[in-house]
Amino acid sequence: MGGRIASVKIDRVQVPAIRDLRSRLLKRCVAGSLFLMVGLLPLGARAQITSPLLPLLPSPPLPTVPTQPAAAPAPPAYAGETVTSRIRPEFNPIGVRVGDFFWFPRGELDEAYNSNIFATPSSPTHDFITGVLPSFDLLSIFPRNALNFHGSSALQFYTHNGTQNTQDAFLSTDGRLDVTAGSSFYGNAQATHQHISYGSPNSPGNIAQPVTYWTYTARGGYAQGGRRFSWGVEAGSTSAQYNGVPLVGGGVLPQSTADATFSDVAVNASYEIIPDYLGYARFDAGLFDYWHTSPGGLRPNSKVYRADVGLQILPRHIIYGQVYVGYLVQNFDQSSLGSFHYPDFGGRLVWNVTPLNTLTFNGLRTFVQGGSSNPSVGITGPAGNGYLATTVQAVADHELLRNLLLNVNGSYENDTFQGISRTDNVFTAGAGVTYLVNRHLFLGGSFSYQRRNSTFSGSSYTQDVLLLRVGTQL
C-alpha cells in the first residue's frame, strides 16, 4: 500500500501509476490455483482471529505498471524480481481505464476433487466441487496519494453433497495520503464472509454444514521511511461474528460465544546498518474481547504481546527478505485460564537461484483463539482451548517457458494447545502449473496432500485435493 510512484507512457501521455499493478495480477494468476484449495483444506488458523504480524518497514520497491503494447520490448528486470512477479507484457492484463483508475476484472472456473471432504480419520467421503471465483481490482493512478478497491468471491458447489456448498466473499478498500516523499498516512478496511473448513480444530463435531462467520477489519497508521532511521505506528481492530450451524439429526448449535474483537497497536523502528541491510525492532500489544459470556460464567478475554528484533535485506540482492526473533505472551484476564509465554521467530526469505528459479521460505508463530462452544478440541469447558501455531513453508517456482510456470511447495505446522494435553502436527505438500494462453486467458492446475496427526482421538486425517482451473481477465 505504501508503494513508490513512477511515471510511465501510455499512448504518448505521461501518467503516474502505482508500480505493482501488473505484477500483482500476474502473481494472483499463479497463486490463484491455490485459492479454492485453501477453502477446501482445514487450516486451523484460517478461521479464527489471530494476533497479526506487524508489517516490516520500509516496504521494498515495487515493479512498474500499466501494460505496454505486446509488440514493445520487455522492460529491464527490476530489483527483487522473481519468477512469479516478472513482467510479461504480452501476457499481462491491460485493464480498463476509468478516469484516474484502472479496473482489472477477472473470472475463474474451477473443478476440484477432494478425497475426504469431512476430514474424517476413517471411511472418508469424496466429492467433486465446482468453484466460481469472480474478482476485481480498481487501482488509482493519482500523481500523489492512492485509493484502491478490491473484491472477490469463492462459490463452491458440491456434486453429491449439496448441503456443503459455501459462499465466501471479500470486499476491501485501502489508501495512502502522502505527507512527504518518504512519509505517509495509510489505512484499509475490509469485510469478509467465510467458513470454517472441516478438520480445523475450531470446527465443532456433529455439524451438518460448515460454520460460517463474518469479519470486519479497519487499520490505519503512519510510516516515515526513506531515511537511515525509519519508523512507523499502526493500530487496528478486527471483529468476528459467527452464525449458528445446523446439527446432524436436527437442531442448531449456537456459535455466538465465539464472537470476539481483536484490537491492537504496534510500533516499529529500523536503522540502515549498511546500504540495503536494516536492523529493526517492533512491539505489538493486542486485546481479545469476547462479546458474550460462555457457559459457566467465564469470558476468555486475553491480552497478547509480541516483541521482536530482526534483520531486513532489501530486494536488490539474490537473497532478500527478513528474519526475526523475539517473545510472545498471552495473559488471560481470568487467572484460572492461565498465562502463556513462548519464544517468537519467523520471517520470509526469497532466493532467486537463477533468473528462471525462485525459492521462498516463510515462517510464523501466532496464537489462534479456541472456539468456546467447540467440544472437538478436547474439552467442553467454558473457554474452549486456543493454541500456538508454528508454521514453516518452502515454495519453489520455475519458469519452464515464458508462459508456462511450475510450482512445488511444502509446509509443516505444529499446534500446541493451551490448557489440555493435545498436540497436532500438519504436513502439506503440493504442486501446481499455470499456462498463460494470452493476456485474456490462462489455465492452471494443482495437487495438494495434507495429513494432520493429532494426539486427540478422532482428529487425525489425510486429504488429497486435485484442482483444474480456467480463467479470464482484461
TORNUKOL-224597 format. One record per residue (C-alpha): residue number from 1; residue in one letter; z, x, y. Coordinates in steps of 0.05 Angstrom, whole numbers, padded with zeros to 5 digits, always signed. Each point is the difference from the previous one (the first is absolute). Example, Ala and Ser with C-alpha at 12.3 -4.5 7.8 and 13.67 -1.06 7.14 Angstrom:
ATOM     i   aa        Z        X        Y
ATOM     1    A   +00156   +00246   -00090
ATOM     2    S   -00013   +00027   +00069
REM end
This chain:
ATOM     i   aa        Z        X        Y
ATOM     1    M   +00000   +00000   +00000
ATOM     2    G   +00010   +00059   +00045
ATOM     3    G   -00069   +00030   -00012
ATOM     4    R   -00035   +00042   +00052
ATOM     5    I   -00058   -00026   +00041
ATOM     6    A   -00071   +00028   -00005
ATOM     7    S   -00065   -00017   +00037
ATOM     8    V   -00062   -00011   -00044
ATOM     9    K   -00070   -00026   +00012
ATOM    10    I   -00023   -00069   -00022
ATOM    11    D   -00071   -00019   +00022
ATOM    12    R   +00004   +00051   +00057
ATOM    13    V   +00063   -00032   +00029
ATOM    14    Q   +00063   +00041   +00003
ATOM    15    V   +00059   -00040   -00026
ATOM    16    P   +00069   +00024   -00021
ATOM    17    A   +00019   -00016   -00071
ATOM    18    I   +00060   +00008   -00046
ATOM    19    R   -00021   +00057   -00044
ATOM    20    D   +00019   -00028   -00068
ATOM    21    L   -00039   -00066   -00007
ATOM    22    R   -00052   +00023   -00050
ATOM    23    S   +00043   +00046   -00041
ATOM    24    R   +00055   -00054   -00004
ATOM    25    L   -00049   -00050   -00028
ATOM    26    L   -00030   +00050   -00049
ATOM    27    K   +00069   +00017   -00025
ATOM    28    R   +00012   -00075   -00010
ATOM    29    C   -00063   -00003   -00042
ATOM    30    V   +00026   +00055   -00045
ATOM    31    A   +00072   -00024   -00002
ATOM    32    G   -00020   -00073   -00002
ATOM    33    S   -00011   +00000   -00075
ATOM    34    L   +00074   +00010   -00008
ATOM    35    F   +00022   -00057   +00046
ATOM    36    L   -00006   -00058   -00049
ATOM    37    M   +00027   +00044   -00055
ATOM    38    V   +00062   +00013   +00042
ATOM    39    G   +00009   -00075   +00004
ATOM    40    L   -00004   -00004   -00075
ATOM    41    L   +00047   +00058   -00016
ATOM    42    P   +00075   -00011   +00002
ATOM    43    L   +00022   +00052   +00050
ATOM    44    G   +00073   -00013   +00016
ATOM    45    A   +00003   +00025   +00071
ATOM    46    R   -00062   -00038   +00020
ATOM    47    A   +00035   -00067   +00003
ATOM    48    Q   +00063   +00016   +00039
ATOM    49    I   +00019   +00024   +00069
ATOM    50    T   +00011   +00075   -00004
ATOM    51    S   +00027   +00051   +00048
ATOM    52    P   -00063   +00024   +00037
ATOM    53    L   -00019   +00073   +00006
ATOM    54    L   -00007   +00021   +00073
ATOM    55    P   -00071   +00023   +00014
ATOM    56    L   -00008   +00074   +00012
ATOM    57    L   -00022   +00020   +00070
ATOM    58    P   -00045   +00024   +00029
ATOM    59    S   -00056   -00037   -00035
ATOM    60    P   -00057   +00043   -00026
ATOM    61    P   -00067   -00004   +00036
ATOM    62    L   -00045   -00055   -00025
ATOM    63    P   -00074   +00000   -00016
ATOM    64    T   -00055   -00027   +00046
ATOM    65    V   -00029   -00070   +00001
ATOM    66    P   -00048   -00046   +00009
ATOM    67    T   -00057   +00009   -00049
ATOM    68    Q   -00063   +00034   +00024
ATOM    69    P   -00069   -00020   -00026
ATOM    70    A   -00012   +00018   -00072
ATOM    71    A   -00054   +00049   +00020
ATOM    72    A   +00047   +00040   +00043
ATOM    73    P   +00027   +00065   -00030
ATOM    74    A   +00071   -00004   -00027
ATOM    75    P   +00052   +00025   +00050
ATOM    76    P   +00036   +00065   -00015
ATOM    77    A   +00062   -00002   -00043
ATOM    78    Y   +00065   -00011   +00037
ATOM    79    A   +00067   +00032   -00013
ATOM    80    G   +00035   -00030   -00060
ATOM    81    E   -00062   -00036   -00027
ATOM    82    T   +00009   -00023   -00071
ATOM    83    V   -00047   -00028   -00053
ATOM    84    T   +00019   -00072   +00018
ATOM    85    S   +00003   +00008   +00076
ATOM    86    R   -00066   +00036   +00007
ATOM    87    I   -00048   -00034   +00047
ATOM    88    R   -00064   -00024   -00035
ATOM    89    P   -00045   -00030   +00056
ATOM    90    E   -00050   -00029   -00049
ATOM    91    F   +00055   -00038   -00038
ATOM    92    N   +00053   -00015   +00052
ATOM    93    P   +00004   -00071   +00029
ATOM    94    I   -00025   -00007   +00071
ATOM    95    G   +00039   -00062   +00018
ATOM    96    V   -00015   -00051   +00053
ATOM    97    R   +00015   +00015   +00073
ATOM    98    V   +00039   -00056   +00035
ATOM    99    G   +00012   +00021   +00071
ATOM   100    D   +00049   +00058   -00001
ATOM   101    F   +00013   -00009   -00074
ATOM   102    F   -00035   +00016   -00066
ATOM   103    W   +00006   -00052   -00055
ATOM   104    F   -00004   +00024   -00072
ATOM   105    P   -00001   -00058   -00050
ATOM   106    R   +00004   +00014   -00075
ATOM   107    G   +00000   -00040   -00064
ATOM   108    E   +00012   +00018   -00072
ATOM   109    L   -00004   -00035   -00067
ATOM   110    D   +00040   +00030   -00058
ATOM   111    E   +00005   -00014   -00074
ATOM   112    A   +00060   +00029   -00035
ATOM   113    Y   +00028   +00000   -00071
ATOM   114    N   +00076   +00005   -00006
ATOM   115    S   +00027   +00015   -00070
ATOM   116    N   +00071   -00025   +00015
ATOM   117    I   +00002   -00049   +00059
ATOM   118    F   +00073   -00018   -00011
ATOM   119    A   +00022   +00073   -00011
ATOM   120    T   +00037   -00017   -00065
ATOM   121    P   +00025   +00053   -00049
ATOM   122    S   -00034   -00035   -00060
ATOM   123    S   -00053   -00054   -00014
ATOM   124    P   -00037   +00013   +00065
ATOM   125    T   -00044   -00053   +00032
ATOM   126    H   -00067   +00026   +00026
ATOM   127    D   -00047   -00034   +00049
ATOM   128    F   -00060   +00010   +00045
ATOM   129    I   +00013   -00006   +00075
ATOM   130    T   -00052   -00012   +00054
ATOM   131    G   +00018   +00028   +00068
ATOM   132    V   -00029   -00020   +00067
ATOM   133    L   +00018   +00048   +00057
ATOM   134    P   -00026   -00015   +00070
ATOM   135    S   +00024   +00046   +00056
ATOM   136    F   -00017   +00021   +00071
ATOM   137    D   +00018   +00052   +00053
ATOM   138    L   -00010   -00013   +00075
ATOM   139    L   +00008   +00067   +00034
ATOM   140    S   +00000   +00014   +00075
ATOM   141    I   -00041   +00053   +00035
ATOM   142    F   +00036   +00002   +00067
ATOM   143    P   -00004   +00064   +00042
ATOM   144    R   +00076   +00001   -00005
ATOM   145    N   +00051   -00039   -00040
ATOM   146    A   -00016   -00038   -00063
ATOM   147    L   +00006   -00070   -00030
ATOM   148    N   -00020   -00015   -00072
ATOM   149    F   +00002   -00059   -00047
ATOM   150    H   -00002   +00001   -00077
ATOM   151    G   -00001   -00054   -00052
ATOM   152    S   -00009   -00004   -00076
ATOM   153    S   +00011   -00046   -00058
ATOM   154    A   +00005   +00010   -00075
ATOM   155    L   -00013   -00063   -00041
ATOM   156    Q   +00010   +00007   -00076
ATOM   157    F   -00025   -00052   -00049
ATOM   158    Y   +00021   +00005   -00074
ATOM   159    T   -00050   -00023   -00052
ATOM   160    H   +00049   -00028   -00051
ATOM   161    N   +00066   -00002   +00039
ATOM   162    G   -00017   -00037   +00063
ATOM   163    T   +00074   -00011   +00018
ATOM   164    Q   +00004   +00075   +00014
ATOM   165    N   -00052   -00002   +00056
ATOM   166    T   +00024   +00034   +00064
ATOM   167    Q   -00021   -00001   +00073
ATOM   168    D   +00022   +00061   +00039
ATOM   169    A   -00018   +00010   +00073
ATOM   170    F   +00011   +00050   +00056
ATOM   171    L   -00010   -00005   +00075
ATOM   172    S   +00020   +00053   +00051
ATOM   173    T   -00011   +00027   +00069
ATOM   174    D   +00015   +00069   +00029
ATOM   175    G   -00008   +00032   +00068
ATOM   176    R   +00013   +00061   +00042
ATOM   177    L   +00014   +00008   +00074
ATOM   178    D   -00016   +00070   +00025
ATOM   179    V   +00048   +00029   +00051
ATOM   180    T   -00027   +00071   +00004
ATOM   181    A   -00050   +00040   -00042
ATOM   182    G   +00054   +00015   -00050
ATOM   183    S   +00048   -00059   +00004
ATOM   184    S   -00005   -00074   -00014
ATOM   185    F   +00036   -00063   -00018
ATOM   186    Y   -00022   -00034   -00064
ATOM   187    G   +00016   -00060   -00041
ATOM   188    N   -00023   -00045   -00056
ATOM   189    A   +00016   -00068   -00029
ATOM   190    Q   -00020   -00031   -00067
ATOM   191    A   +00011   -00059   -00045
ATOM   192    T   -00013   -00001   -00075
ATOM   193    H   +00003   -00047   -00059
ATOM   194    Q   +00011   +00036   -00066
ATOM   195    H   +00025   -00008   -00070
ATOM   196    I   +00046   +00039   -00047
ATOM   197    S   -00038   +00024   -00061
ATOM   198    Y   +00028   -00011   -00069
ATOM   199    G   +00035   +00062   -00026
ATOM   200    S   +00031   +00016   +00067
ATOM   201    P   +00076   +00008   -00005
ATOM   202    N   +00004   -00053   +00054
ATOM   203    S   -00040   -00053   -00038
ATOM   204    P   +00048   -00051   -00030
ATOM   205    G   -00004   -00019   -00073
ATOM   206    N   -00023   -00067   -00028
ATOM   207    I   -00045   -00016   +00059
ATOM   208    A   -00065   -00038   -00008
ATOM   209    Q   -00035   +00031   +00060
ATOM   210    P   +00008   +00064   +00041
ATOM   211    V   +00050   -00001   +00057
ATOM   212    T   -00034   -00004   +00068
ATOM   213    Y   +00027   +00021   +00067
ATOM   214    W   -00016   +00009   +00074
ATOM   215    T   +00013   +00063   +00041
ATOM   216    Y   -00001   +00008   +00076
ATOM   217    T   +00001   +00068   +00032
ATOM   218    A   +00002   +00026   +00071
ATOM   219    R   +00005   +00073   +00020
ATOM   220    G   -00007   +00040   +00064
ATOM   221    G   +00013   +00069   +00027
ATOM   222    Y   -00016   +00056   +00047
ATOM   223    A   -00030   +00067   -00019
ATOM   224    Q   -00004   +00063   +00042
ATOM   225    G   -00048   +00050   -00031
ATOM   226    G   -00051   +00053   +00019
ATOM   227    R   +00054   +00051   +00016
ATOM   228    R   +00036   +00054   -00038
ATOM   229    F   +00061   -00045   -00002
ATOM   230    S   -00016   -00073   -00016
ATOM   231    W   +00044   -00060   -00012
ATOM   232    G   -00001   -00074   -00013
ATOM   233    V   +00043   -00061   -00009
ATOM   234    E   -00015   -00064   -00039
ATOM   235    A   +00034   -00066   -00017
ATOM   236    G   -00021   -00059   -00042
ATOM   237    S   +00020   -00058   -00042
ATOM   238    T   -00027   -00031   -00065
ATOM   239    S   +00022   -00068   -00026
ATOM   240    A   -00015   -00029   -00069
ATOM   241    Q   +00006   -00073   -00020
ATOM   242    Y   -00006   -00018   -00074
ATOM   243    N   -00026   -00065   -00029
ATOM   244    G   +00032   -00036   -00059
ATOM   245    V   -00036   +00011   -00066
ATOM   246    P   -00013   -00050   -00057
ATOM   247    L   +00036   +00014   -00065
ATOM   248    V   -00029   -00005   -00070
ATOM   249    G   +00020   -00068   -00027
ATOM   250    G   +00009   -00031   +00069
ATOM   251    G   +00043   +00009   +00061
ATOM   252    V   -00002   +00048   +00058
ATOM   253    L   +00037   +00066   +00009
ATOM   254    P   +00020   +00009   +00073
ATOM   255    Q   -00013   +00068   +00030
ATOM   256    S   +00031   -00010   +00069
ATOM   257    T   +00058   +00048   -00015
ATOM   258    A   -00052   +00056   +00002
ATOM   259    D   -00021   -00017   +00072
ATOM   260    A   +00016   +00060   +00044
ATOM   261    T   -00017   +00039   +00062
ATOM   262    F   -00004   +00076   +00004
ATOM   263    S   +00005   +00030   +00070
ATOM   264    D   +00000   +00074   +00016
ATOM   265    V   -00004   +00051   +00056
ATOM   266    A   -00029   +00069   -00011
ATOM   267    V   -00007   +00064   +00042
ATOM   268    N   -00038   +00063   -00015
ATOM   269    A   -00016   +00067   +00032
ATOM   270    S   -00048   +00056   -00019
ATOM   271    Y   -00010   +00072   +00023
ATOM   272    E   -00064   +00041   -00009
ATOM   273    I   +00026   +00063   -00033
ATOM   274    I   -00069   +00032   -00002
ATOM   275    P   -00067   -00034   +00014
ATOM   276    D   -00010   -00059   -00047
ATOM   277    Y   +00068   +00008   -00033
ATOM   278    L   +00055   -00046   +00025
ATOM   279    G   +00072   -00004   -00021
ATOM   280    Y   +00029   -00070   +00010
ATOM   281    A   +00062   -00042   -00009
ATOM   282    R   +00009   -00075   -00003
ATOM   283    F   +00057   -00049   -00006
ATOM   284    D   -00005   -00074   -00019
ATOM   285    A   +00056   -00051   +00000
ATOM   286    G   -00012   -00070   -00028
ATOM   287    L   +00036   -00064   -00017
ATOM   288    F   -00013   -00050   -00057
ATOM   289    D   +00024   -00069   +00022
ATOM   290    Y   -00003   -00056   -00052
ATOM   291    W   -00007   -00069   +00030
ATOM   292    H   +00040   -00038   -00053
ATOM   293    T   +00063   +00010   -00039
ATOM   294    S   -00012   +00012   -00074
ATOM   295    P   +00036   -00038   -00056
ATOM   296    G   +00071   +00027   -00002
ATOM   297    G   +00006   +00005   +00076
ATOM   298    L   -00030   +00069   +00011
ATOM   299    R   -00056   +00023   +00045
ATOM   300    P   -00028   +00068   -00020
ATOM   301    N   -00011   +00025   +00071
ATOM   302    S   -00005   +00075   +00006
ATOM   303    K   -00015   +00057   +00047
ATOM   304    V   -00051   +00054   -00018
ATOM   305    Y   -00006   +00069   +00031
ATOM   306    R   -00054   +00053   -00011
ATOM   307    A   +00002   +00070   +00030
ATOM   308    D   -00055   +00051   -00015
ATOM   309    V   -00028   +00067   +00022
ATOM   310    G   -00069   +00023   -00020
ATOM   311    L   -00063   +00039   +00013
ATOM   312    Q   -00067   -00029   +00022
ATOM   313    I   -00066   +00036   -00005
ATOM   314    L   -00055   -00029   +00044
ATOM   315    P   -00067   -00015   -00034
ATOM   316    R   -00038   +00061   +00020
ATOM   317    H   +00013   +00036   -00065
ATOM   318    I   -00020   -00005   -00073
ATOM   319    I   +00071   -00025   -00015
ATOM   320    Y   +00035   -00045   +00050
ATOM   321    G   +00051   -00056   +00004
ATOM   322    Q   +00076   +00000   +00002
ATOM   323    V   +00061   +00010   -00044
ATOM   324    Y   +00072   -00017   +00015
ATOM   325    V   +00071   +00000   -00028
ATOM   326    G   +00061   -00037   +00023
ATOM   327    Y   +00051   -00052   -00019
ATOM   328    L   +00001   -00075   -00014
ATOM   329    V   +00061   -00044   +00007
ATOM   330    Q   +00011   -00074   -00014
ATOM   331    N   +00067   -00031   +00018
ATOM   332    F   +00014   -00073   -00018
ATOM   333    D   +00042   -00041   +00048
ATOM   334    Q   +00043   -00025   -00057
ATOM   335    S   +00037   +00057   -00034
ATOM   336    S   -00006   -00032   -00069
ATOM   337    L   -00075   +00014   +00001
ATOM   338    G   +00010   +00075   +00010
ATOM   339    S   -00033   +00055   +00040
ATOM   340    F   -00058   +00044   -00023
ATOM   341    H   -00020   +00070   +00022
ATOM   342    Y   -00062   +00037   -00024
ATOM   343    P   -00040   +00062   +00020
ATOM   344    D   -00066   -00019   +00033
ATOM   345    F   -00066   +00036   -00010
ATOM   346    G   -00074   -00015   +00003
ATOM   347    G   -00063   +00009   +00040
ATOM   348    R   -00076   +00000   -00005
ATOM   349    L   -00045   +00060   -00011
ATOM   350    V   -00076   +00000   +00001
ATOM   351    W   -00038   +00057   -00032
ATOM   352    N   -00075   +00005   +00010
ATOM   353    V   -00014   +00044   -00060
ATOM   354    T   -00075   +00000   +00016
ATOM   355    P   -00043   -00043   +00046
ATOM   356    L   -00011   -00046   -00060
ATOM   357    N   +00071   -00002   -00028
ATOM   358    T   +00065   -00024   +00032
ATOM   359    L   +00069   -00002   -00030
ATOM   360    T   +00055   -00042   +00032
ATOM   361    F   +00074   +00002   -00018
ATOM   362    N   +00051   -00052   +00023
ATOM   363    G   +00075   -00006   -00009
ATOM   364    L   +00051   -00050   +00026
ATOM   365    R   +00072   -00023   -00012
ATOM   366    T   +00023   -00068   +00026
ATOM   367    F   +00050   -00055   -00013
ATOM   368    V   -00026   -00065   -00028
ATOM   369    Q   +00045   -00061   +00009
ATOM   370    G   +00017   -00042   -00061
ATOM   371    G   -00012   -00075   -00003
ATOM   372    S   +00067   -00035   +00002
ATOM   373    S   -00025   -00059   -00042
ATOM   374    N   -00033   +00045   -00051
ATOM   375    P   +00033   +00004   -00069
ATOM   376    S   -00053   +00046   -00028
ATOM   377    V   +00027   +00064   +00032
ATOM   378    G   +00058   +00001   -00048
ATOM   379    I   +00055   -00038   +00035
ATOM   380    T   +00006   -00071   +00029
ATOM   381    G   +00051   +00020   +00052
ATOM   382    P   -00004   -00024   +00071
ATOM   383    A   -00036   +00060   +00030
ATOM   384    G   -00051   +00016   -00053
ATOM   385    N   -00014   +00074   -00008
ATOM   386    G   -00044   +00044   +00044
ATOM   387    Y   -00026   +00067   -00022
ATOM   388    L   -00022   +00068   +00025
ATOM   389    A   -00075   +00009   -00012
ATOM   390    T   -00025   +00071   -00005
ATOM   391    T   -00076   +00004   -00004
ATOM   392    V   -00049   +00059   -00007
ATOM   393    Q   -00075   -00008   -00002
ATOM   394    A   -00062   +00044   -00008
ATOM   395    V   -00070   -00022   +00018
ATOM   396    A   -00066   +00038   -00011
ATOM   397    D   -00064   -00021   +00034
ATOM   398    H   -00069   +00029   -00017
ATOM   399    E   -00067   -00011   +00034
ATOM   400    L   -00049   +00001   -00058
ATOM   401    L   -00056   -00023   +00045
ATOM   402    R   +00001   -00015   +00074
ATOM   403    N   +00006   -00074   -00016
ATOM   404    L   +00037   +00005   -00067
ATOM   405    L   +00074   +00015   +00004
ATOM   406    L   +00048   +00010   -00059
ATOM   407    N   +00076   -00006   -00001
ATOM   408    V   +00056   +00015   -00049
ATOM   409    N   +00073   -00011   +00015
ATOM   410    G   +00068   +00002   -00032
ATOM   411    S   +00071   -00017   +00022
ATOM   412    Y   +00071   +00000   -00024
ATOM   413    E   +00056   -00044   +00026
ATOM   414    N   +00074   +00003   -00016
ATOM   415    D   +00043   -00061   +00017
ATOM   416    T   +00075   +00014   -00001
ATOM   417    F   +00039   -00066   +00007
ATOM   418    Q   +00063   -00009   +00040
ATOM   419    G   +00062   -00029   -00032
ATOM   420    I   -00027   -00007   -00071
ATOM   421    S   -00020   +00047   -00055
ATOM   422    R   -00076   -00006   +00004
ATOM   423    T   -00055   +00051   +00011
ATOM   424    D   -00074   -00013   -00001
ATOM   425    N   -00057   +00050   -00004
ATOM   426    V   -00070   -00023   +00018
ATOM   427    F   -00062   +00040   -00018
ATOM   428    T   -00069   -00018   +00028
ATOM   429    A   -00068   +00032   -00010
ATOM   430    G   -00067   -00024   +00023
ATOM   431    A   -00072   +00017   +00018
ATOM   432    G   -00052   -00032   +00045
ATOM   433    V   -00071   +00005   +00025
ATOM   434    T   -00033   -00024   +00065
ATOM   435    Y   -00076   -00004   +00007
ATOM   436    L   -00026   -00010   +00071
ATOM   437    V   -00067   -00035   -00010
ATOM   438    N   -00015   -00004   +00075
ATOM   439    R   +00039   -00013   +00064
ATOM   440    H   +00008   -00074   -00018
ATOM   441    L   +00013   +00002   -00075
ATOM   442    F   +00048   +00039   -00045
ATOM   443    L   +00021   -00004   -00072
ATOM   444    G   +00063   +00025   -00033
ATOM   445    G   +00043   +00000   -00062
ATOM   446    S   +00068   +00025   -00022
ATOM   447    F   +00046   +00004   -00059
ATOM   448    S   +00076   +00005   +00002
ATOM   449    Y   +00053   +00010   -00053
ATOM   450    Q   +00073   -00012   +00015
ATOM   451    R   +00062   +00007   -00043
ATOM   452    R   +00071   -00018   +00020
ATOM   453    N   +00057   +00027   -00043
ATOM   454    S   +00066   -00034   +00016
ATOM   455    T   +00070   +00007   -00028
ATOM   456    F   +00009   -00075   +00012
ATOM   457    S   -00021   -00041   -00060
ATOM   458    G   -00065   -00039   +00009
ATOM   459    S   -00025   +00037   +00062
ATOM   460    S   -00045   +00052   -00032
ATOM   461    Y   -00075   -00014   -00005
ATOM   462    T   -00070   +00030   +00003
ATOM   463    Q   -00059   -00028   +00038
ATOM   464    D   -00074   +00017   +00006
ATOM   465    V   -00043   -00025   +00057
ATOM   466    L   -00076   +00008   +00002
ATOM   467    L   -00034   -00021   +00064
ATOM   468    L   -00072   -00006   +00024
ATOM   469    R   -00019   -00012   +00073
ATOM   470    V   -00058   -00018   +00044
ATOM   471    G   +00008   +00001   +00076
ATOM   472    T   -00039   -00010   +00063
ATOM   473    Q   +00012   +00020   +00073
ATOM   474    L   -00034   +00003   +00067
REM end
